[in-house]
């Protein structure tokens, strides 16, 4: 390169429209748009969602640099502003030293041994749902999975059983999570607290949940003791003699609810979908063969999991093709260099897992569902940093051990009871909101496993 030539500051990208920037293309079909950016511009591309440029990264080593090598130069909380109304100052909404300190404080709640102790709840609640179904039933499986993962997360977080179907508290969580702010509400900053507005429904849900959580905290502070849940760990944690305040505990719990149920239930819905496709019949058969030979019809306990590796590879492969957190956002504090570019302070950085996980030059038969690629002998050739469903670096998903345990137990238990046949005429579409959901849910017909 000619040393006298000034370095370009931003990589190329599609021409932005006046006022709209590139929002029209992004909003129309974000997943397609992101993949096309990579096909057209290669390692990185600049787009405009606001006046500030956003650079989308597709190269594993660039992603590694931002998330793991130099994470202190990048903030993240402003990407979670939409959640803040519900999650307060939980981990998503913190940056810098405060994030690091709070993450250290809550980390004990996610220690392996603690998380493993939730296996029985996951197993028992799954069996209860299965007992309420029968062969021939047609189900919106995505919704059933959401209720189940919500029930599990509530029990493990604060030892409350929401029951099999819509309890008052369960409905309050649903009111919040299902009535997320729409574009108009956000732009116009509408805050109309009436029973029929989205904001009003969220507020009602929040009031009910806050009352329960704060009552639980007060009661536990008085009684002491360890109930085996996250709440007990959060009440016990200290740094330099300083514990968490009631509000901090509430905000962490809400963050874990928000982060921890839809991600897992969506992954499971995509897994059932992939396994139900005619072209994946042999993968489904391989998985069932493993479950039958290793578990003989029993729901797995913690110690069984090491004997069902195909179950884990199946989930890994779903997370490659349908990563629930499909986009990671950061903002640069200071100017930084990547490849041949020097990117200005303030630049937004977007990491598209959807595009990264489906890059045909990094993944053989990239669009095909092949759990076998996760066999240890095959997985050795996976390019480092090309697979990041749980993120990487100091903001990597703190709930990963919980999610991995839960998804394996639920999948192995459910597949042994029923075959989940995709309902005739049902068409699956992606719906990339905060997480990557199946747009029309997942409609299945249950068949008994012979
Ligand atoms: C399939 C399931 C899950 C997936 C794919 C997933 C994915 C992710 C990803 C990609 C991040 C990093 C975001 C970033 O770098 O900006 C993240 C962060 C986080 N996840 Fe998960 N997650 C899952 C389940 C869970 C569960 C079950 C919990 C809690 C019980 C949880 C709690 C969190 C929290 C608190 C953070 C923020 C961490 C921080 O900022 O320090 N997640 N998750």
Boltz pocket constraint, residues with backbone or C-beta under 6 A from the ligand:
constraints:
  - pocket:
      binder: B
      contacts: [[A, 76], [A, 91], [A, 92], [A, 94], [A, 103], [A, 255], [A, 256], [A, 257], [A, 259], [A, 260], [A, 261], [A, 263], [A, 264], [A, 267], [A, 323], [A, 324], [A, 325], [A, 328], [A, 329], [A, 388], [A, 389], [A, 390], [A, 391], [A, 392], [A, 394], [A, 395], [A, 396], [A, 397], [A, 398], [A, 399], [A, 400], [A, 402], [A, 403]]
      max_distance: 6.0
